[in-house]
Amino acid sequence: MNTNHSVSQSNKLTYEKTPPHAYLAGASHIKCSWIRSLFCQTSTKIVEDLKLADPQPRILDLGAGEGQVSKIWLELGARLTAVDISENRLKQLKEVCKGYENKLETICSDVFEFLERDLNQRFDLVCAVGFLHHIKDYLALIQKAVSLIKPKGYFFSFEDPLYHKTLDFYSFFLSQCLYYSWRITQGDILGGLYRKMRRVLIGYKDDVYDNTEYHAIRSGVDQESIINLLKNHGFSCSIGYYFSNQSPLLQSLGKKLKIKNYFYIIGKRL
């Protein structure tokens, strides 16, 4: 049975052995300039607002990864606590973020275990970038995370696939076509086809492959449930929709076709 723990451990096993170039091949929010620009513009607005109260806002980066996104927060002048389950990825993060050691704290931990600690510190912003779709119970994670956010602070998620049931047929069909157009260029075609057919005909297994693609089990991330949870905790929320694909060429095509298959959420505590 898939559990939060087994999903986390599968992610750990995968990313401990994944070199930076292999991860970046599928990281649309890092490799595709338009999505990266969207993230930078959005994050800059959030930090500028936080700086009105504190010139060096404190940010908690959950599932921080290999550092490309974390470095943006540091460049904007924030103090950053980066949490990730993989020592390998945190090692990469420290290399990417060289020069910012005095503003950076790295913690190797399962995010649920980290959030369950008796933490004294509070943060101006908790972010989850390209991360929630790797978590089984992401609503429970957000529930724990918001308790660490200061008054007037933010919760910010970015680069998660929209819940498939909320997509119109046009967006769902075309985004799937463009995804598989990219996927066949990545090798292991027979293995990928086998896993796809097995999931359709038999179901999902509690293994590394299925657990690291956990968003496929539940058909995306339920953006409306996240907004409702945040509102119930006293946050005002806004949501942005956009197209995301791992290929820069297909990314450009999908954007021109005005497909929306991914989202970001900005929640500000009132």
Beta strands, then each sheet from edge to edge (+ up, - down):
strand 1: 58-62
strand 2: 79-84
strand 3: 104-108
strand 4: 123-129
strand 5: 149-161
strand 6: 235-242
strand 7: 262-269
sheet 1: 3+ 2+ 1+ 4+ 5+ 7- 6+
end
